[in-house]
């Protein structure tokens, strides 16, 4: 699979991880300056910051906002009718 990545931290290899997981690690601040990454099938380790510059970034998910509700028509205020004096 091409979407798998291995992480090397302090000369210990971890993984494989999905590329989305690595991007999530970076977003959450879990990657350190000593981390290196390599794609599955590759023998070349890249510093994680360099790897991030060449990995294709997923398109941002567009969140559809719900359609604005139309305001209900205004109702006439309810008033008590006064009784006429007899």
N, C-alpha and C positions, 0 to 999 in steps of 0.2 A: 504494500500500500504506500502510496506517495505522500499521504497526509500524516505519516508518523514521524516523530522527532525524538531524538535521544538528548538527554541533558547530562553534562559532565560538571560536577561540582567537587572541587578538591580532589580531582583525579578518580572520582567514583562515578560510574555511569548509571544513570537512572532512565527508565522508560521501557517501552516506547510510550510517548504521549501524543495525543492528537494535536495538530497545529493550533486548534482553537483553545486547547488547554494551556499551551505555552503563551498564547496571546492573553489569556485570562491571568496567568501567573504574572505577566509583565504589568497588566492593568492593576493588579492587586499589590504590586510592589514586592513580589516574592523572589524575583531574580536578583542575584548579587553580581558585583563587578567581576567575580571570579568564575562566572558561569559561561559555559560554552555549549553550543548546540550543533547537532548534525542531523541531516535528513536521513531517513531510513534508506539504506543502499549506498550511502555516500561514506567515504572515509575522511572527509574534510570537516574538521571542527571549526566553527566560526564563533567569535565572541557574540554573546546574545544580542548586543546592540547592532552589530553588523548583520546578523541573521535577520533582525527585524526590518532592516532597510531593504532586504531583497525578497522577503517572503511576501507573496501577494496578500494584501489585506482584504478581508471579507467586506462586502458592501454593507454599509450600516443598515440596520433594519428600520424600515419606516413604520412608524406607529400611526395607524389611522385614527384620527380623532373622531369621536361620534358626531354625527350631524347635529347641528344646533337645533334645539327644540323651538318650535314656534310658540310664542307666548299665547296663553289662553286669552280669549277676548275678555275685555274688562266688563265686569258686571256692574249694574247700577247698585249703588249702596242701598242696603235694606234699612228702611226707617219705619218707625211705628206710626201708624195713622192716628191722628188725634180724634177723639170722639167729639162730635158736635154737641154743644150744650142744648138741652131740650127745654 
